[in-house]
Amino acid sequence: MVAAENENGISNLLEAYENEVNAHAQYKAFATKAEAEGMYGAASLFRAAARAEQIHASNHARVIRHMGGGIEAEIRPFRVRSTMENLKAALGGEQQEIESLYPSILVHAASQLDTAGMRSIHWAIESEKTHARLYEDALATMETGPGWTKDQLDFYVCTLCGYTAKTQEADNCPACNFVWDRFEVISLNFCGGQNCEHAIYCGHKFHVIRVTKSFPFASKPQEDFVHSWSRTG
């Protein structure tokens, strides 16, 4: 049973958890589309961002469970368009989290969150900022030609906080101070998570997000729509 003083904090963290799970599913689909278009650098970027969102979701879930809450998320249907359009959509999502979602949580739930909860939020914010910078760079590059978005590149993701970079920036993570040697190298064919690329760890066990490439009202179900879900008690 959830203590009354934890209800608001859990509710806010669940909103953040669901947002991260949705971003994870979207970015995996965007990566597949980018690869199909021959935009291999963009595909690797989307996979790196998806891995980071997976880490955020897992961090949030551990805190929620520690506070006595259950993990539940609904994956909203979304459209997969061209890589350029997908980059713009991803950038908009990151900006919404940075400017609205997480600041709102800090205002309304800070008093209900312990050190682990606040750390999970701050780590997510700093990581989302790296995603926004990388998406902006990718979009600026594509405006004058494919540039690095077409090259096969590796990206680096901090396994503790999700900080994402195109090159090694320091000996330690700029966001959480984790040693850079513990970063994951995300390449074109990276498959993250335990047992499945769509696994989310909630601090209790891994849960699988199912992704189906069909949707009842999709004109091109194999390309345009992705629907998936994640629900645990």
C-alpha positions as CSV (number, residue, x, y, z in Angstrom):
1,M,0.0,0.0,0.0
2,V,1.3,3.4,-0.9
3,A,1.8,5.9,1.9
4,A,-0.3,9.0,1.5
5,E,2.7,11.3,1.6
6,N,4.2,9.4,-1.4
7,E,1.2,9.5,-3.7
8,N,2.0,12.7,-5.4
9,G,5.6,11.9,-5.9
10,I,4.8,8.5,-7.4
11,S,2.2,10.0,-9.7
12,N,4.7,12.4,-11.1
13,L,7.4,9.8,-11.5
14,L,4.9,7.5,-13.2
15,E,4.3,10.3,-15.7
16,A,8.0,10.6,-16.3
17,Y,8.4,6.8,-16.6
18,E,5.6,6.6,-19.2
19,N,7.2,9.4,-21.2
20,E,10.6,7.7,-21.2
21,V,9.0,4.4,-22.2
22,N,7.2,6.1,-25.1
23,A,10.4,7.8,-26.2
24,H,12.2,4.5,-26.1
25,A,9.7,2.8,-28.4
26,Q,9.6,5.8,-30.8
27,Y,13.3,6.1,-31.1
28,K,13.7,2.4,-31.9
29,A,11.2,2.7,-34.7
30,F,12.9,5.9,-35.9
31,A,16.2,4.1,-36.0
32,T,14.8,1.4,-38.2
33,K,13.4,4.0,-40.6
34,A,16.7,5.9,-40.7
35,E,18.6,2.7,-41.5
36,A,16.2,1.8,-44.3
37,E,16.9,5.3,-45.8
38,G,20.6,4.7,-45.6
39,M,21.0,7.3,-42.8
40,Y,23.2,5.2,-40.7
41,G,24.6,7.9,-38.4
42,A,21.0,9.0,-37.6
43,A,20.0,5.4,-37.0
44,S,22.9,5.0,-34.4
45,L,21.8,8.3,-32.8
46,F,18.3,7.2,-32.4
47,R,19.4,3.8,-31.0
48,A,21.7,5.6,-28.5
49,A,18.9,7.9,-27.4
50,A,16.5,4.9,-27.1
51,R,19.1,3.2,-24.8
52,A,19.3,6.4,-22.7
53,E,15.5,6.6,-22.4
54,Q,15.5,2.9,-21.3
55,I,18.0,3.8,-18.6
56,H,15.9,6.7,-17.4
57,A,12.8,4.5,-17.3
58,S,14.6,1.9,-15.2
59,N,16.0,4.5,-12.8
60,H,12.5,6.0,-12.3
61,A,11.0,2.6,-11.9
62,R,13.4,1.7,-9.1
63,V,12.4,4.8,-7.2
64,I,8.7,4.2,-7.7
65,R,8.9,0.7,-6.4
66,H,11.0,1.9,-3.4
67,M,8.2,4.3,-2.6
68,G,5.6,1.6,-2.7
69,G,4.2,2.2,-6.2
70,G,3.5,-0.2,-9.1
71,I,4.9,0.3,-12.6
72,E,2.4,0.9,-15.4
73,A,2.7,2.6,-18.8
74,E,0.7,2.9,-21.9
75,I,2.5,3.3,-25.2
76,R,0.7,5.9,-27.4
77,P,0.5,5.2,-31.1
78,F,2.8,7.4,-33.2
79,R,3.6,7.9,-36.9
80,V,7.0,7.1,-38.4
81,R,7.8,9.6,-41.2
82,S,11.1,10.5,-43.0
83,T,14.3,10.7,-40.9
84,M,14.3,14.5,-41.2
85,E,10.7,14.6,-39.8
86,N,11.5,12.0,-37.2
87,L,14.5,14.1,-36.0
88,K,12.2,17.1,-35.7
89,A,9.6,15.2,-33.7
90,A,12.3,13.7,-31.4
91,L,13.8,17.2,-30.8
92,G,10.3,18.5,-29.9
93,G,9.8,15.7,-27.5
94,E,13.2,16.4,-25.8
95,Q,12.5,20.1,-25.5
96,Q,9.1,19.3,-23.9
97,E,10.7,17.2,-21.3
98,I,13.5,19.7,-20.6
99,E,11.3,22.8,-20.5
100,S,8.0,21.5,-19.1
101,L,7.7,17.9,-17.9
102,Y,10.7,17.6,-15.6
103,P,10.7,21.2,-14.3
104,S,7.0,20.7,-13.4
105,I,7.8,17.5,-11.5
106,L,10.6,19.4,-9.6
107,V,8.1,22.1,-8.6
108,H,5.2,19.8,-7.6
109,A,6.9,16.7,-6.2
110,A,10.3,17.7,-4.9
111,S,9.2,17.6,-1.3
112,Q,7.9,14.0,-1.8
113,L,11.0,12.7,-3.5
114,D,14.1,11.4,-1.6
115,T,17.7,11.7,-2.8
116,A,17.3,8.8,-5.2
117,G,14.2,10.3,-6.7
118,M,15.7,13.8,-7.2
119,R,18.9,12.2,-8.6
120,S,16.8,10.2,-11.2
121,I,15.1,13.4,-12.3
122,H,18.2,15.5,-12.6
123,W,20.1,12.8,-14.4
124,A,17.2,12.5,-16.9
125,I,17.2,16.3,-17.5
126,E,20.9,16.4,-18.2
127,S,20.7,13.4,-20.5
128,E,17.7,14.9,-22.4
129,K,19.8,18.0,-23.0
130,T,22.5,15.9,-24.7
131,H,19.8,14.4,-27.0
132,A,18.4,17.8,-27.9
133,R,21.9,19.0,-28.8
134,L,22.6,15.9,-30.9
135,Y,19.2,16.2,-32.7
136,E,19.8,19.9,-33.4
137,D,23.3,19.0,-34.8
138,A,21.8,16.2,-37.0
139,L,19.1,18.5,-38.4
140,A,21.6,21.3,-39.1
141,T,23.9,18.8,-40.9
142,M,21.0,17.5,-43.0
143,E,20.1,21.0,-44.1
144,T,23.3,21.2,-46.1
145,G,23.7,17.5,-47.0
146,P,23.6,14.2,-45.1
147,G,27.1,14.7,-43.6
148,W,27.6,12.5,-40.6
149,T,24.0,11.4,-40.4
150,K,24.8,9.0,-43.3
151,D,28.0,7.7,-41.8
152,Q,28.3,4.6,-39.7
153,L,29.1,6.1,-36.3
154,D,29.4,5.0,-32.7
155,F,27.7,6.9,-29.8
156,Y,28.5,6.7,-26.1
157,V,25.8,6.3,-23.4
158,C,26.4,6.4,-19.7
159,T,24.9,3.2,-18.2
160,L,24.1,5.0,-14.9
161,C,22.4,8.2,-16.1
162,G,21.9,8.0,-19.8
163,Y,24.2,10.9,-20.8
164,T,24.8,10.6,-24.5
165,A,27.8,11.8,-26.6
166,K,29.2,11.4,-30.1
167,T,32.8,11.3,-28.8
168,Q,34.5,10.7,-25.4
169,E,34.3,14.0,-23.6
170,A,36.1,13.3,-20.3
171,D,37.3,10.6,-18.0
172,N,34.0,10.7,-16.1
173,C,30.4,11.4,-17.1
174,P,29.7,15.1,-17.1
175,A,26.3,14.5,-15.6
176,C,26.8,11.8,-12.9
177,N,30.6,11.4,-12.6
178,F,30.4,7.7,-13.6
179,V,33.7,6.5,-15.2
180,W,33.7,6.8,-19.0
181,D,35.0,3.2,-19.3
182,R,31.5,2.1,-18.1
183,F,29.8,3.9,-21.0
184,E,28.1,1.6,-23.6
185,V,29.2,2.1,-27.2
186,I,26.1,2.2,-29.4
187,S,26.7,1.2,-33.0
188,L,24.3,0.7,-35.9
189,N,23.3,-2.9,-34.9
190,F,23.2,-2.3,-31.1
191,C,20.5,-4.3,-29.3
192,G,20.1,-3.0,-25.7
193,G,18.4,-4.5,-22.7
194,Q,18.4,-7.9,-21.1
195,N,17.0,-10.7,-23.3
196,C,15.3,-8.1,-25.5
197,E,16.0,-4.6,-26.9
198,H,12.7,-3.5,-25.4
199,A,13.4,-4.6,-21.9
200,I,12.9,-2.1,-19.0
201,Y,14.3,-2.8,-15.6
202,C,12.1,-1.6,-12.8
203,G,14.3,-2.5,-9.9
204,H,12.3,-5.8,-9.4
205,K,12.7,-7.6,-12.8
206,F,12.9,-6.9,-16.5
207,H,9.7,-6.2,-18.4
208,V,9.4,-6.4,-22.1
209,I,7.7,-3.8,-24.3
210,R,6.1,-5.4,-27.2
211,V,6.2,-3.6,-30.5
212,T,3.9,-4.6,-33.3
213,K,4.1,-3.0,-36.7
214,S,0.5,-2.9,-37.5
215,F,-2.3,-0.7,-36.5
216,P,-6.1,-0.9,-37.4
217,F,-6.3,2.4,-39.3
218,A,-2.8,2.5,-40.8
219,S,-2.7,2.9,-44.6
220,K,0.9,1.5,-44.5
221,P,1.0,-0.5,-41.3
222,Q,4.5,-1.9,-41.9
223,E,6.0,1.6,-42.2
224,D,3.9,4.3,-40.7
225,F,2.6,3.2,-37.3
226,V,4.0,1.5,-34.2
227,H,1.9,0.5,-31.2
228,S,3.3,-1.2,-28.2
229,W,2.6,-1.5,-24.5
230,S,4.3,-2.1,-21.1
231,R,2.2,-2.9,-18.1
232,T,3.2,-4.6,-14.8
233,G,1.6,-4.7,-11.4
